[in-house]
Structure formats: structure tokens, C-alpha cells
Amino acid sequence: MSARPPGDSTRAVRAGVPDARQGEPLLPGPVLASAYHLAGDDVHGVPGYLRHGNPTWEAYEDALGELEGGEVVLFASGMAAVSAILLSLGPGDVLAAPHDGYPGVADIARDPPRPARGRGAARGHRAGGPGGGGARRDARVGRDAVEPGPRRGRRPGRGGRRRRRPGRRRHDAGRPLRLAPLALGAACTMCSASKALTGHSDLLLGYVATADPERARTLREWRSRTGGIPGPFEAWLAHRSLATYALRLERMEANAAALADLLRNRVDVRDVRWPGVGSVVGFELPDAEAARAFLAACSLVTEATSFGGVHSSAERRARWGYDDAPPGWIRFSAGVEDAEDLLADVARALDAA
Ligand SMILES: *Cc1c(COP(=O)(O)O)cnc(C)c1O
């Protein structure tokens, strides 16, 4: 009999959980410290200060590394992870990105943050919605868009990790759930953990995964120097939430499928879009007024941006002003409520609108 590889829920529950030790918790609690005991002169390779390392990050990084099949460097947010990759690219590096991908990514690539005299500052208005604002969807991102980053190779303080488990990562050759970009040959992957991965709408985190130890080292160094570090408590919450990731995804997806079904059968709803995976469903109501009335009439659907959380949420996308979404376009993120309750609420709100 060939050994069947563990399923997604099993892997998510076990990821990064330390070996059993009598009297110890299953998942150690967060280590909340800005400075660690650091006596004497032998201070190299031991993080003495939070910006350079934290065991709670490392436990979560190990967990994600198991799922990704590589090394993971955790950042304060998805955009901090994106910035670490894009701003450390050199001239001549090419970024190919979809024009309708996350606007914040194209925005950083086209108009990287720079000192106050730069053109970004001259425009000075880039803040906006959750997409980082302002990105024009038609603009192209290419060679010229990527600015040289700070020179590599200068040593920051010690960014080294206290403890690695070299045996584990490559052997597990684990995929992240459902998709394995590193196994397919990607140099690195970026993920915003702020969405379904953590899933409770209470924190931001992001990470880069790579199979190249040298790239991981560079990214850790970048993080130490620029300070885009995650908080240990957020990292711990995220690790705790990882155990239910596959479970939440399953329910959110089932709810999204049922919702798409319901919407497709209504004459007052147009252009229902659900790609068959994930929690996000898009659809068009006749106009902005109908969309506002629908959102106001829902009682189980929170009007909020972002997606992937346990609470169903929705928003009228055109309210941000930078999407080319029609005025009545709703982006809906299905949560983990009971499908019958959710569908009844949506149907009632549509009737009211
Ligand atoms: C949310 C998101 C980001 C930004 O992540 P934050 O954690 O909000 O900084 C980047 N890319 C994609 C695809 C996202 O969905």
C-alpha cells in the first residue's frame, strides 16, 4: 500500500506544532518581548531585539514553510511583503503583473516610495481604499517601473534566526493548501495573510515564501533593516487560526457556491461572477441606489471591505472611485454562517432593494 499524503485539514492542524513535551502546551503562547536577555559579548546569532527575530514568528514561519514547501519570511502586512520583494529588485529586473491584480502591488511597482522630493511625494495623495489607492488599471508595469533598491550585502544587526529545523522543510515538500507555486518552479511567492488565511478580520500579516535560502536571508535582512516586522501577538493569532483554515475555506466556498446559485436565478441580478473557488462572489444590481439599499437591508452581511473573513461581508465597489466597477457592482465575501440563514437574508434584502 502506498502511503497517502495527509489532506489539507490535517496538514493545516499540524503545521508548525512542536513535538510533544510533557506538560508543555500544544501550541506555545506568544513571546511578547522587545528585548531579550543578552549578557556578555557573545551576542552574534542570537536575536537580542525584536526587530531581528522572535520565536513566535518563527513557529508560524515554520508552519507556513511546511505548507509552502520552502522558507517563509513573515512581514507586518501583505504590502510589506510585496515591498520587500519589489523594492529589493535591481535595475533590469522585470515585473510581469496582471493589470487587474491587486492595485497596491502595481502602485508600488510603478511609483515606488522614495524621498520627499520624488514624484510620489509631489503627488502626495496616494492613500485611498484598501487597494492602496490610485492605481490606474490600464497602465503597464514593466522594466522601467522597478527602481533599484538599497544595495545588498551590508550587514544589519544580526538578523539570524535562533533555531532552524533544516531537515523538515524540503522533505515535506508540502504544498500550501491547493496550490504549490514553489514546486512548480516559482522563485518566490507572496501572500497576504490578512484575508482567508487568518480569516477573522482582526489583523494584517503577509509573507514571502522561497525555496532559495539566500533569497530568504536577504528578505530577513531587509525586514530587520526596514522594520516591517509582524507583531508576535498577531503571528500567534495567525498560527492559532491556521488550524481551522481548511475548514473555514470549505464552508466559505460552499456558501459562495450556494449564493452564486441563488443570484443566478434572480432577474434583478446581473453578471454573477464566482470562479468556482474561494469565498468572493461579484454581481451587479441595477444601480448604485439598489446596491446601497441591498447592503442596508442585509442583517447577516456586514458592510465592509476586504474578504475571506468568517463573517459574511459585502461592499459597493464603485464607492472607492478607482475601480472601473459599475455603480451597482457588489463584491460579496461569503463567511461561515449556515447557508440557509445566509441565503434567506440575502434573498430578503434583494426583495427589499
Ligand atoms: C490584500 C492583498 C494585498 C495586500 O495585503 P495587506 O495585508 O492588506 O497589506 C496584496 N495582494 C493581494 C492579492 C491581496 O489580496
The ligand as a Gaussian input file, in Angstrom:
#p B3LYP/6-31G(d) Opt

LIG

0 1
 C       -4.919000      42.092000       0.422000
 C       -3.942000      41.851000      -0.657000
 C       -2.700000      42.504000      -0.655000
 C       -2.309000      43.474000       0.428000
 O       -2.193000      42.828000       1.670000
 P       -2.311000      43.630000       3.049000
 O       -2.150000      42.542000       4.063000
 O       -3.652000      44.296000       3.068000
 O       -1.206000      44.636000       3.102000
 C       -1.831000      42.260000      -1.695000
 N       -2.149000      41.409000      -2.698000
 C       -3.334000      40.751000      -2.710000
 C       -3.611000      39.808000      -3.833000
 C       -4.263000      40.948000      -1.703000
 O       -5.435000      40.290000      -1.752000

